[in-house]
Amino acid sequence: MQTLNRSNRCLKLRSIQSLVRLNHTKSTSNTPLEDSHSARTTSFGFRTVPEDLKESLVKNVFDSVASKYDLMNDATSFGVHRLWKDTLVSSLRPGRRGPMKCIDVGGGTGDIALRILDYAKDNHYDRETTVEVVDINAQMLKEGYKRFKQTMYHNTPQISFHEANAQDLGSEKFKDNSYDLYTIAFCIRNCTDISAVLKEAHRVLKPGGTFACLEFSRVSNPLLETLYDQYSFTVIPMMGTILAGDRDSYQYLVESIRKFPPQPQFAQMIRDVGFTTGKDVDGGAWVNQWGGIACIHTGVKL
Ligand SMILES: C[S@@+](CC[C@H](N)C(=O)[O-])C[C@H]1O[C@@H](n2cnc3c(N)ncnc32)[C@H](O)[C@@H]1O
């Protein structure tokens, strides 16, 4: 049954990818992009696709990688993503002023949620902080749920999983002014409309609440940038083939990093929806990790 589901998913992914390749060929040959979806286009990695197709393409990428996601994360980053996530959570110090209501969007397999709950427990004896993990992809949430079954948080009000789109969480379920902390790690670059995600974050946070985003970003040192480019465009897709049997998804993930706005531009987008940030320098509105390979952006809702 699982194999059948997987081959169905692969077939679906392949057919969508063929459509994308077709569009890619059209756009590089200067033919206007014509399709039955919409006239507005966006990037899907280095390809240009109709805006309303991107969401299903991204969904398929994460459907395809879900079961191998944690393994691949460790393999492609040599475990460094763990350090960045630790840094994100310890910089936010959840629980320091008492229990917090947190939402982790694009939370996938629950890496950030688990760190938030562990941090609050280990540092502040806090077993009342809660995290709602939200993701557009049911497969990723399923992996997260399975993982939390092995923790003390399983079957407690501290953790819950919800399928929803970061761009429109839905105001029935995710109410205005209701969270102390909104986190989003390695998700926002996959979203079609980044400003819509930021507006939703601002809507659901309480006044005084914190927005925190961990995302791949821009490396400023030219030598590091060259090495990083070499590594990511050759080794990561190759590892995708060997370890997950899926080169295309990992090629997309690498390409999507290069399409994400650089630090100052993203900081401005965060301010544009109403957050206050620090100054436009490393250590202010953002804190680079490993020379900007990844970056933590924060903002506060006034
Ligand atoms: C690279 S994974 C990161 C998962 C987790 N935050 C982590 O750091 O390990 C990106 C996640 O974002 C989710 N995602 C992509 N687009 C989304 C959207 N529009 N709304 C909600 N989740 C989305 C994907 O399904 C995937 O689980």
The ligand as a Gaussian input file, in Angstrom:
#p B3LYP/6-31G(d) Opt

LIG

0 1
 C       12.547000      22.413000       4.632000
 S       11.135000      21.936000       5.535000
 C       11.490000      22.580000       7.153000
 C       10.835000      21.813000       8.257000
 C       11.216000      22.271000       9.676000
 N       10.770000      23.624000       9.936000
 C       12.691000      22.156000       9.913000
 O       13.340000      23.189000      10.059000
 O       13.219000      21.040000       9.941000
 C        9.931000      23.082000       4.942000
 C        8.529000      22.771000       5.403000
 O        7.688000      23.853000       5.013000
 C        6.458000      23.303000       4.592000
 N        5.778000      24.278000       3.725000
 C        6.107000      24.663000       2.478000
 N        5.239000      25.589000       2.029000
 C        4.342000      25.813000       3.029000
 C        3.209000      26.645000       3.176000
 N        2.814000      27.466000       2.197000
 N        2.527000      26.598000       4.336000
 C        2.913000      25.766000       5.346000
 N        3.974000      24.944000       5.256000
 C        4.693000      24.961000       4.115000
 C        6.841000      22.022000       3.886000
 O        5.751000      21.133000       3.752000
 C        7.947000      21.518000       4.794000
 O        7.459000      20.688000       5.801000

